[in-house]
Amino acid sequence: MPEPSGYEYFKDCSAVKEQRTEAEQKRDEEKAWSSGDWFGKRTWLLLFFGLVVLSTFFAILSLIIVSVKVSGMYSEMKELQDKLMLQDSQFKGNVPEEGQRNQMAGELSKLKTLVFEELQKTQGNMTDLNSKLKLEMFEELQKTQSNMTDLNSKLKLEMFEELQKTQSNMTDLNSKLKLEMFEELQKTQSNMTDLNSKLKLEMFEELQKTQSNMTDLNSKLKLEMSAELQKMQGNMTNMISKLKLGNCTCSECPSGWIWFNLHCYYFTTNSGSWHFAKGQCNAMDSHLVVINSAAEQSFIKREGAPERYWIGLSDSETEKMWQWADGSDYRSTPKFWARGEPNNAGNGEDCAHIDKNGYWNDNGCDTRFRWICEKSLA
């Protein structure tokens, strides 16, 4: 699958960024209605309720004034009535004649009628005044509500226009931010490309330098090994020359024997017991093979496999106290026993031999195996 280009990667990032910006913008708008613009709405609401309260206050005040006036007029009429009644009583007490009393009573009744009519007229005027006041208050309240409705509509229109302006600014800012991010991404990719090229060049130069050093080291090592080999060949030549006795060259093994590391080895083809093999080797001025190193073990394994051969190792004198036929210290020489050996199976395995895989195994000394004789050229 091909890797996405820088622009496609930026488009994916921009889509996620745009969705996140729209969510944040919506959240900011909700915050603006619930918190940021709450101060303006609360101010207009307070102003509206203030006007309503003020109108109500003036209406109540007008009613109180009218009530006070009515109460004052009623009190004056009451005092006038009391005064007339007092004069009537005085008049009745001071005028003994019946005709005069009747005349005064008629005047008093006429005066009462005038006062009552005046009182009714005043009450009618008060009722008309109250109705007119209520009508004016209602019209003023409707006018105030109409003004508040117009004010609210104007406020909503201004807020909507401000919101559209904010959205336009946010869109421009988002576009500018996307452009800056894309340019920054391109710049970063260019820097990474330059850095990668520089790194590859440095690695190639370092590799060439390392190869040159390895070539020089290899040449130097070959030269040193060649000099050392020539030196060893010279030493071997000198050693062979020193070992010559008359017409006999002691570095040469007898016929049928195999030379290895200045020793001669004889691998028999006939079989016999371990003690018989030991006697045969002694008769040939040698001994059953004694393995002193891993190199010698490899040589015996290579030449002897897959046959079984007796070696010069046994614990026939003392169990688990193995001894080499030439008197070498068993504890100081390497061991190459097969897995799980020696196990002295049946309590009768006291002599060692090479198995078909080239490793050591203990077995009965009377078992018939081939054997290997060894003698030194030194």
C-alpha atoms as one frame of an Amber mdcrd trajectory, in Angstrom:
protein
   0.000   0.000   0.000   1.588   3.381  -1.001   2.226   5.881   1.703  -0.023
   9.020   1.657   1.533  12.168   0.246   2.112  15.218   2.435  -0.931  17.014
   0.977  -3.260  14.006   1.521  -1.976  13.660   5.060  -2.577  17.364   5.578
  -6.131  17.021   4.143  -6.908  14.285   6.666  -5.499  16.403   9.485  -7.397
  19.459   8.179 -10.714  17.555   8.124 -10.273  16.544  11.758  -9.164  20.077
  12.623 -12.169  21.601  10.811 -14.616  19.349  12.679 -12.970  20.257  15.959
 -13.081  23.988  15.062 -16.791  23.807  14.182 -17.566  22.078  17.499 -15.549
  24.666  19.425 -17.224  27.510  17.479 -20.693  26.147  18.268 -19.737  25.784
  21.915 -18.415  29.382  21.927 -21.697  30.615  20.415 -23.678  28.839  23.118
 -21.372  30.331  25.715 -21.874  33.771  24.135 -25.674  33.481  24.584 -25.426
  31.940  28.035 -22.562  33.993  29.493 -20.837  36.566  27.269 -24.017  38.334
  25.901 -25.998  37.800  29.102 -24.875  41.183  30.378 -26.498  43.013  27.404
 -29.732  40.984  27.581 -29.978  41.449  31.316 -29.497  45.223  30.888 -32.357
  45.491  28.406 -34.595  43.287  30.536 -33.862  45.387  33.593 -34.648  48.536
  31.581 -37.957  47.032  30.422 -39.036  46.026  33.921 -37.890  49.417  35.220
 -40.173  51.191  32.773 -43.094  48.941  33.714 -42.506  49.549  37.436 -42.165
  53.294  36.843 -45.429  53.411  34.855 -47.206  51.428  37.564 -45.785  53.766
  40.214 -47.103  56.849  38.419 -50.527  55.206  37.949 -50.746  54.361  41.665
 -49.588  57.869  42.546 -52.317  59.378  40.343 -54.936  57.198  42.012 -53.681
  58.232  45.439 -53.899  61.921  44.477 -57.440  61.505  43.114 -58.457  59.569
  46.228 -57.048  62.317  48.462 -58.954  64.967  46.497 -62.186  62.970  46.666
 -61.688  62.398  50.398 -61.112  66.149  50.905 -64.237  67.092  48.945 -66.263
  64.526  50.845 -64.996  65.898  54.147 -65.947  69.444  53.110 -69.409  68.324
  52.076 -69.792  66.460  55.370 -68.786  69.536  57.343 -71.194  71.687  55.315
 -74.002  69.193  55.978 -73.246  69.166  59.695 -73.123  72.935  59.725 -76.482
  73.143  57.949 -78.014  70.665  60.356 -76.669  72.702  63.277 -78.122  75.874
  61.816 -81.382  74.064  61.241 -81.488  73.010  64.885 -80.677  76.525  66.022
 -83.205  77.895  63.638 -85.887  75.570  64.968 -85.083  76.630  68.508 -85.088
  80.384  67.763 -88.088  80.593  65.406 -91.242  79.803  67.256 -93.631  80.431
  64.459 -94.623  77.498  62.348 -94.715  79.395  59.066 -91.186  80.592  59.417
 -90.088  77.084  60.379 -91.677  75.657  57.270 -89.995  78.308  55.137 -86.610
  77.493  56.661 -87.231  73.763  56.231 -87.961  74.277  52.538 -84.797  76.276
  52.084 -82.861  73.646  53.970 -84.304  70.851  51.790 -83.461  72.850  48.705
 -79.931  73.360  49.991 -79.598  69.618  50.693 -80.786  68.828  47.177 -78.207
  71.197  45.703 -75.461  69.677  47.861 -76.505  66.121  46.865 -76.577  67.026
  43.167 -73.171  68.688  43.495 -71.876  65.579  45.240 -73.247  63.294  42.483
 -71.775  65.572  39.843 -68.404  65.430  41.611 -68.582  61.627  41.837 -69.441
  61.432  38.099 -66.465  63.650  37.295 -64.266  61.438  39.464 -65.529  58.312
  37.680 -64.842  59.859  34.261 -61.409  60.993  35.482 -60.611  57.501  36.767
 -61.738  55.884  33.464 -59.728  58.377  31.474 -56.691  57.752  33.699 -57.019
  53.995  33.268 -57.345  54.394  29.509 -54.235  56.596  29.365 -52.299  54.124
  31.540 -53.375  51.244  29.283 -52.370  53.141  26.142 -49.049  54.091  27.782
 -48.452  50.467  28.746 -49.232  49.286  25.202 -46.905  51.915  23.807 -44.173
  50.819  26.238 -44.661  47.158  25.266 -44.513  48.110  21.560 -41.284  50.028
  22.182 -39.831  47.089  24.111 -40.809  44.724  21.249 -39.137  46.978  18.691
 -36.117  47.299  20.971 -35.916  43.525  21.416 -36.176  42.950  17.646 -33.470
  45.531  17.036 -31.295  43.930  19.691 -31.745  40.456  18.128 -30.915  41.860
  14.684 -27.743  43.511  15.983 -26.697  40.339  17.808 -27.371  38.232  14.677
 -25.287  40.609  12.543 -22.505  40.521  15.152 -22.655  36.713  15.215 -22.420
  36.536  11.412 -19.463  38.892  11.509 -17.771  36.712  14.158 -18.393  33.561
  12.080 -16.899  35.246   9.019 -13.820  36.242  11.039 -13.509  32.693  12.396
 -13.750  31.272   8.859 -11.018  33.605   7.618  -8.878  32.749  10.646  -9.412
  29.005  10.088  -8.434  29.286   6.411  -5.337  31.257   7.335  -4.446  28.695
  10.006  -4.847  25.821   7.512  -2.603  27.572   5.023   0.060  28.226   7.669
  -0.094  24.602   8.857   0.256  23.303   5.275   3.244  25.580   4.623   4.812
  24.502   7.929   4.232  20.844   7.039   5.847  21.306   3.634   8.785  23.065
   5.264   9.153  20.239   7.810   9.030  17.604   5.049  11.697  19.492   3.107
  13.907  19.670   6.200  13.385  15.942   6.854  14.304  15.140   3.240  17.491
  17.209   3.488  18.335  15.614   6.846  17.727  12.117   5.461  19.950  12.805
   2.436  22.680  14.206   4.669  22.422  11.212   6.995  22.640   8.759   4.096
  25.706  10.555   2.739  27.414  10.489   6.143  26.587   6.799   6.605  27.913
   5.980   3.105  31.139   7.895   3.785  31.500   6.168   7.157  30.886   2.784
   5.516  33.491   3.485   2.860  35.938   4.560   5.540  35.209   1.381   7.548
  35.656  -0.795   4.460  38.959   0.912   3.718  40.110   0.323   7.303  38.996
  -3.319   7.103  40.881  -3.755   3.824  44.028  -2.273   5.348  43.609  -4.415
   8.457  43.043  -7.541   6.370  46.141  -6.842   4.297  48.184  -6.209   7.428
  46.845  -9.392   9.028  47.662 -11.463   5.945  51.173 -10.049   5.905  51.679
 -10.818   9.594  50.258 -14.353   9.200  52.519 -14.989   6.177  55.581 -13.864
   8.137  54.538 -15.971  11.124  53.956 -19.017   8.886  57.352 -18.636   7.292
  58.901 -18.392  10.754  57.089 -21.565  11.912  58.178 -23.413   8.760  61.760
 -22.418   9.463  61.491 -23.643  13.054  59.988 -26.935  11.914  62.773 -27.391
   9.389  65.375 -26.781  12.106  63.612 -29.173  14.501  63.475 -31.937  11.895
  67.127 -31.437  11.163  67.991 -31.806  14.871  65.975 -35.060  15.119  67.919
 -36.821  12.389  70.099 -39.619  13.728  72.561 -40.969  11.161  70.636 -42.226
   8.124  67.320 -42.505  10.155  64.853 -39.688  10.240  62.972 -39.897  13.594
  60.188 -37.601  12.400  59.004 -40.375  10.097  56.555 -43.015  11.387  57.002
 -46.757  10.671  55.012 -48.308   7.877  51.322 -48.677   8.771  51.499 -45.963
  11.423  49.860 -42.513  11.103  51.771 -39.350  12.017  50.078 -36.593  14.076
  51.750 -33.819  16.063  55.118 -35.587  16.469  53.378 -38.852  17.500  52.733
 -42.065  15.621  49.449 -43.982  15.906  48.670 -47.552  14.922  45.016 -48.521
  14.383  44.707 -52.342  14.523  42.297 -54.404  12.464  42.203 -57.439  14.769
  40.406 -57.548  18.156  41.259 -58.534  21.708  40.734 -57.771  25.401  42.003
 -54.539  26.989  44.937 -56.286  28.723  45.840 -58.168  25.548  45.849 -54.874
  23.597  48.052 -53.251  26.234  50.599 -56.074  25.961  50.657 -55.862  22.158
  51.355 -52.117  22.258  54.152 -52.586  24.768  55.680 -55.229  22.509  55.744
 -52.618  19.707  57.667 -50.171  21.914  54.492 -48.069  22.408  51.418 -47.877
  24.706  47.666 -47.754  24.378  46.716 -44.296  23.143  46.583 -41.505  25.760
  44.389 -38.525  24.721  45.811 -35.282  26.119  44.016 -32.585  24.032  40.914
 -31.770  22.036  42.986 -31.801  18.831  44.154 -35.327  19.543  40.564 -36.365
  20.353  39.423 -34.984  16.984  42.220 -36.878  15.217  41.306 -40.177  16.907
  37.599 -39.636  16.183  38.258 -38.813  12.541  40.575 -41.764  11.909  38.775
 -44.372  14.028  35.058 -43.891  13.373  32.877 -45.862  13.170  34.935 -48.724
  14.717  35.406 -49.268  18.483  38.992 -49.066  19.828  40.501 -49.631  23.245
  42.328 -46.592  24.728  44.871 -46.570  27.535  42.420 -45.630  30.347  41.075
 -47.897  33.157  40.035 -47.969  36.842  40.625 -51.673  37.290  42.917 -51.072
  40.288  40.590 -48.736  42.220  36.982 -48.096  41.212  36.390 -44.553  39.898
  40.129 -43.814  40.087  40.890 -43.710  36.356  44.515 -43.919  35.247  46.263
 -43.462  31.905  48.522 -46.230  30.608  51.584 -43.939  30.375  51.105 -42.568
  33.915  49.629 -39.176  32.817  47.427 -37.427  35.388  43.808 -38.146  34.476
  42.517 -35.161  36.446  44.566 -32.659  34.405  43.598 -33.960  30.958  40.329
 -33.142  29.098  37.490 -35.659  29.175  35.383 -36.746  26.216  32.983 -39.278
  27.752  29.718 -40.004  25.981  26.522 -38.768  27.650  25.884 -40.622  30.938
  29.301 -42.302  30.969  31.165 -43.769  32.740  28.345 -45.621  34.494  30.024
 -48.944  35.480  26.977 -50.870  34.337  26.736 -54.227  36.144  29.741 -53.242
  38.333  32.102 -54.762  35.784  33.073 -51.942  33.404  36.635 -50.910  34.293
  38.240 -50.221  30.880  37.620 -47.374  28.399  37.203 -47.471  24.617  36.122
 -45.223  21.737  32.511 -45.869  20.657  31.224 -45.671  17.088  30.619 -41.904
  17.476  34.167 -41.244  18.640  33.373 -40.626  22.357  34.572 -42.529  25.440
  32.666 -45.369  27.073  33.502 -47.779  29.903  33.089 -51.520  29.261  34.172
 -54.891  30.543  37.942 -55.346  30.118  37.452 -58.818  28.587  35.345 -57.484
  25.754  37.030 -57.864  22.381  37.652 -54.529  20.563  40.279 -53.191  18.256
  42.949 -50.971  19.865  45.167 -47.954  19.113  48.834 -47.814  19.944  50.785
 -44.542  20.350  54.452 -43.615  20.538  56.298 -40.312  20.496  58.922 -39.242
  17.942  60.715 -37.001  20.457
